[in-house]
Amino acid sequence: MKRTSLIIAIICTASLAFAQKTNYKVNTQTSTIKWNAKKIVGGHVGTINLQDGTLQTDKGKISGGGFTIDMNSMACTDAPKLTGHLKNEDFFNVPTYPTAKFVISKVDNSKANPIITGNLTIKNKTKSISFPAKVSTTADGLFAEATGVKVNRLDFDIQYRSASIFSDLGNRAIEDEFTLDIQIKATK
């Protein structure tokens, strides 16, 4: 009798712990990524779409996940003719590297807005980045938003017109960091 009670207690505890973990599928149609790259004089903005993704929560707090970025969807919205150049070997070399990835490795939920740390892979090069995110959950979904996420393009071997690499560019130089504004909408 005691053994049966113990087994039932273990099963109930395991079931309760499992029930607090939730998996969400990223809605690629309603999730957005906007990018902003600056030059010494001016800059450009654009969008890029997600191909797929998942997020996990534990006790209502984000605990893991990741997504694949469709590099073919990259668009420069303020100068559409620039889109092709961004996709060639000077920048992201999209024919060779059609996707990028972000995989969450750690989440610090001790703050009001959790600090998400993960591995960003662009052009088969991986770099850990961290950023705060606003996360909210509903009965059937999750919304996560991060603004001004800094990415150093040199970490991914994107050197075109970098003043850090080439000293004679003058006002044609492009800043090494670009930023991402990410909005992820996901459902159970």
Salt bridges, closest charged atoms under 4 A:
ASP78 OD2 - HIS44 ND1 3.03
ASP90 OD2 - HIS85 NE2 2.62
ASP176 OD1 - ARG153 NH2 3.79
